[in-house]
Amino acid sequence: MRVVRSDDGGPSGEGVSSVEVFGFVGWITSSVAYVLYMLWSYVPNSVLEAYGIHYYPSKYWAVALPTWVCVTVVAVYWAYEGLCMMSALPPGDPSNLRDWATRRKEDAGMPSYFSPAVHAVPPLVDIPQQIVSDVLFGGLMPQEAEQRYNSTRQRRQGAPPDSDVT
């Protein structure tokens, strides 16, 4: 909140912005609406009629409206999740491993995927999936996995670098 000081150093009342006023009015309005909703839903009809309130919605809507809102929120969530699944690539698609943004060690000027960094932070490169699998599941050290990957790549004659996606 912005406080404007008067000539004597104390705060003056000119520092309230319209956003703060609208926020306060919205907070009070929502609180009053909630209290009225709770009163309408819990107070018996005879008490409402004793106070002169004869026209009000059916008590059915006290339960139905929140239920519909909750069901709508869940349905929107499921629809969003379904759209995300529909737009995802199948698990066997090679684009999951390599696409137009893939950066190899050769592109970054690195002699090895696991060479010590010349700078404080090594360049960002994509490690081939075969090396990652060998390290995580094959029990190999990173340098051993890279040597195995390079020897496999050299056996394939004329294959471009990192073309092992199946």
N, C-alpha and C positions, 0 to 999 in steps of 0.2 A: 504494500500500500504506500502510495506517495504521500508524504507529509509536507505541507507547505508551512514554513515558519512565518509568524507575524513579526512586526517590528520589534516587539519586546522579547523575541526569542522563543515564545511558546507556540505550540501548533495551532494553526487556524483551521477552520472548517472547509476550506476550499480544495482540499486535496483528494476528494473521493471521485474516482472515475466512474464513467457510465457502466463499464464492465462489472465493477464491484457492486453497483446498485442492482443491475439486472441479475447478477448471481445471487445476491441476497434475496431479492424478490422471488426468484425461481426456487430457492431453497425453502422459503416460507410457504410458497404456494404448494409445493410438493408435500411438505409436512402437513399442511391443512387438508389437502386432498387425501392423504393416507389416513389421517385421523377420521375424516368423514367416511371413508370407505370401511374402516374397521367398525365404526359405530353402526353404519347401515347393515353390515353383514352380521353383527353379533346381537344387536338390540332387537327384541321381539317386535313384530308388527303392531301389536296393541300399544306399546309404548310410543312408537313413531306416530300412530294415529292420535294418541292422547296429546301430543305436542302439535297437532294440526298438520302433520305431514301425511297426506293421503295418496300422493302420486310418487311412486318410487319404483325402480326396476325390481323384477322378481329376484328372490334370494338365490335362485338357480345360478345367476350370473356372478354371484360372489365366489362360487367355486369354478364355474365354467370359464370365465375370463382368464384367471391365472393359469388354468390348465391349458387353454388354447395357446397362451403366450409361451408356456414352457414347451409344448409340443412343437410349436413353430420354430423356436430356437433350436431344438434338437434336429428337426427336419432340415433346417438351413445348414446346420453343421454337417449332417450326413451328405447333403447335396454338394456342399463345398468339398468335402473329403472325396466324394465320388468323382467330381470334376478333376481334382488333383490326380487321382489314380488313373483316370482316362487319359490325361495329358502326359503321364510318365511313360518313359520308354520301357519296352519289355526287358526283363533281366538279362537275356542273352544278346541284346543289341550291342554291337561294338562301340556305338557312340557313348555308352555308359563309361567306357574306359578311355576313349580318345575322341576328341572332336577338334573343331577349328581353333580352339584356344589352348590346345595341348602344347606345352613347352618342354622340349627334350634337353638333355645336358649339353648336346652339341650347340643348340640354339643359345644357351647361356654361356658358352665358352668354358665349360667345366670339363676337366679330364675324367672325372668319375662322379657318380651320384653321391658318393660318400667321402669325397675329398675334403680336407680341412678348408675352412673358409678363409679366403684371402682378406675379405672385408669383415666387418663386425657381424653382419648378417649375411648368410649365404643366399645366392639368388634362388628364387622360387622356381622349381622344376617339378614335372610329373614323373614319378618313379614308375617304371613298367610293372604291370600287375604280376608278372612271373617272379620278379625280385621280391615284391611284397609277400607273395604266397610262400616263397622259399624261406624268408626270414621268419614269418609268423607261424607257419605250419610245418616247414621242413627242418627246422632246427639249425639252419645255417646262419653264420654271421653275415652281416650286410656285405662285406667285401667278397666273401665266398659266393654269395648269391649273385653278385654282379659279375664275377668271373664266369660262373656257370651260364649266366644269361648271355654274356659276350661270346662264349665258345659256342653256344647253341645258335646264336645269330651268325657267327662266322661259317658254321657248317652249311647254312642255307646260302647258296651262292647267288649273288645278285639281288638278294632281298634288301629292300630299303630298311633303314634303322627303325626299330620298334614296330615292325610289321607283324608281330606275332599274335594279334588279336584274332580270336576265333569265335 
